[in-house]
Amino acid sequence: MQKLLLMVFAALVLTACNPPPLEPNNECSDQAGAQPVNIQYGDSQIKVVPPLYEVKKNKNLKFRLMADNVNGPGGLDYATVNVTIKSKGPGNQWLDISGTEEGTNPLVVCMPEDQPLGEISYLVEVDQVGVLDPRVRVIP
């Protein structure tokens, strides 16, 4: 019994000495001269401008929500409709944010420092309107 308790105690001590991995640094700065990605939406339409946006590592990626000012079916106010932006494929969990034009606008995420270069497809889902899949290109 003493040996079992000693092994359990040793495991606990060794675990306590091994600190957890550090959280990734998600504090980005704004990209000089960069305009946000504009997401325009309303009755049966979603438009992302530009459709292929370039952003540097460790920089903020901003999405400006721009709802139609004309009410939709049943008096739907598009400014109150939820817009969700998330990675289309596996990985890239950093790209997962949502909001409304009236609420959190623009939506801001940080491009991680360790993000591989290349293109990332993401989904823009506008409740009661539809889904679009634009891309962002990670540049050095």
Backbone torsions as a table, in degrees:
resi	resn	phi	psi	omega
1	MET	NA	-39.6	-179.8
2	GLN	-64.4	-37.8	179.1
3	LYS	-64.3	-40.4	179.2
4	LEU	-63.7	-45.6	178.4
5	LEU	-62.8	-39.5	178.8
6	LEU	-63.5	-41.3	179.1
7	MET	-66.3	-41.7	178.6
8	VAL	-63.8	-44.4	179.4
9	PHE	-62.7	-42.8	180.0
10	ALA	-63.0	-41.6	178.7
11	ALA	-63.1	-41.3	178.5
12	LEU	-64.0	-42.2	-179.9
13	VAL	-65.1	-44.8	-179.9
14	LEU	-65.2	-36.3	177.5
15	THR	-66.3	-39.6	-179.9
16	ALA	-66.9	-28.6	-179.5
17	CYS	-79.6	-17.3	-178.5
18	ASN	-97.5	101.1	-176.6
19	PRO	-68.0	153.0	178.3
20	PRO	-67.1	157.5	179.2
21	PRO	-63.7	150.2	-179.7
22	LEU	-69.5	144.9	175.8
23	GLU	-70.3	145.9	178.2
24	PRO	-64.1	148.6	178.7
25	ASN	-78.0	109.0	-179.4
26	ASN	-108.1	25.7	178.0
27	GLU	-99.6	98.0	-177.6
28	CYS	-99.4	165.9	173.1
29	SER	-110.9	167.1	178.9
30	ASP	-75.5	147.2	178.5
31	GLN	-82.7	122.0	-176.5
32	ALA	-56.0	127.6	176.3
33	GLY	75.5	1.1	-176.7
34	ALA	-81.7	134.7	172.7
35	GLN	-92.2	154.3	178.0
36	PRO	-72.5	163.2	170.3
37	VAL	-75.3	124.0	179.2
38	ASN	-92.1	125.8	176.5
39	ILE	-111.8	107.9	-178.7
40	GLN	-103.8	132.6	-176.6
41	TYR	-151.7	158.2	179.8
42	GLY	179.2	-146.3	-175.9
43	ASP	-63.4	106.9	176.3
44	SER	60.1	26.8	178.2
45	GLN	-149.2	141.9	172.2
46	ILE	-136.4	134.0	179.7
47	LYS	-136.8	132.3	177.9
48	VAL	-116.5	123.7	-177.7
49	VAL	-127.4	120.5	-3.3
50	PRO	-80.5	154.8	-179.2
51	PRO	-70.1	-24.6	174.4
52	LEU	-127.0	107.6	-175.3
53	TYR	-104.3	143.0	177.8
54	GLU	-107.6	133.2	179.4
55	VAL	-140.8	144.2	178.9
56	LYS	-85.6	156.5	176.2
57	LYS	-61.7	147.9	177.6
58	ASN	61.7	29.5	176.4
59	LYS	-122.8	156.2	177.9
60	ASN	-73.6	140.2	173.3
61	LEU	-113.0	115.7	-174.0
62	LYS	-110.6	139.7	176.8
63	PHE	-120.7	117.9	177.9
64	ARG	-95.2	122.1	-180.0
65	LEU	-88.3	127.9	-175.9
66	MET	-131.5	93.0	-178.2
67	ALA	-83.4	147.9	172.5
68	ASP	-58.3	143.9	178.7
69	ASN	-91.8	6.0	176.0
70	VAL	-99.9	133.3	-180.0
71	ASN	-66.7	147.4	178.7
72	GLY	-91.9	-165.2	-179.8
73	PRO	-54.9	137.1	179.2
74	GLY	68.6	19.0	179.8
75	GLY	78.5	18.9	-179.0
76	LEU	-58.2	125.5	176.6
77	ASP	-93.3	106.8	-175.5
78	TYR	-63.3	-22.6	179.0
79	ALA	-66.5	-18.2	-179.6
80	THR	-101.9	-1.1	-178.3
81	VAL	-77.6	137.3	-179.1
82	ASN	-75.6	134.3	176.3
83	VAL	-116.2	125.3	-180.0
84	THR	-114.9	132.7	177.6
85	ILE	-121.5	123.8	-179.0
86	LYS	-150.9	159.8	180.0
87	SER	-61.4	139.9	-178.8
88	LYS	-78.6	-35.2	-176.9
89	GLY	-108.8	-174.8	177.4
90	PRO	-68.9	155.6	-177.1
91	GLY	80.1	-171.7	178.6
92	ASN	55.6	40.8	178.9
93	GLN	-62.2	-16.9	177.6
94	TRP	-63.9	-23.1	-179.1
95	LEU	-95.9	81.4	-179.6
96	ASP	-156.7	101.4	-175.1
97	ILE	-151.3	153.6	177.0
98	SER	-149.9	159.6	179.7
99	GLY	179.3	-173.3	178.6
100	THR	-127.7	163.1	177.4
101	GLU	-61.8	-39.4	180.0
102	GLU	-73.4	-22.6	-175.6
103	GLY	-98.5	-116.4	-178.4
104	THR	-74.6	108.7	-177.5
105	ASN	-152.1	119.7	4.8
106	PRO	-80.4	163.5	172.9
107	LEU	-86.0	134.1	-174.7
108	VAL	-128.3	130.3	172.6
109	VAL	-128.0	158.2	-178.6
110	CYS	-102.4	124.3	174.8
111	MET	-73.9	114.8	-176.0
112	PRO	-60.1	149.1	178.8
113	GLU	-62.9	-31.6	-176.8
114	ASP	-93.7	11.6	179.5
115	GLN	-68.5	126.7	177.8
116	PRO	-63.4	149.8	176.3
117	LEU	-67.2	152.9	178.1
118	GLY	129.0	-168.8	-176.2
119	GLU	-98.5	144.0	176.6
120	ILE	-123.7	124.2	173.6
121	SER	-87.6	138.8	178.1
122	TYR	-136.4	163.7	-179.9
123	LEU	-107.1	137.2	170.6
124	VAL	-113.7	111.3	180.0
125	GLU	-112.1	119.0	179.3
126	VAL	-107.8	113.4	-179.2
127	ASP	-52.5	137.4	176.9
128	GLN	66.4	9.7	178.2
129	VAL	-125.2	-59.7	-179.1
130	GLY	159.6	-165.9	-175.9
131	VAL	-132.5	143.8	177.6
132	LEU	-135.7	152.7	-178.8
133	ASP	-127.7	79.2	175.7
134	PRO	-78.3	-172.7	-177.9
135	ARG	-135.7	158.9	172.4
136	VAL	-130.0	140.9	178.9
137	ARG	-107.9	126.9	177.5
138	VAL	-88.3	124.6	-178.6
139	ILE	-120.6	157.1	-178.7
140	PRO	-68.9	NA	NA
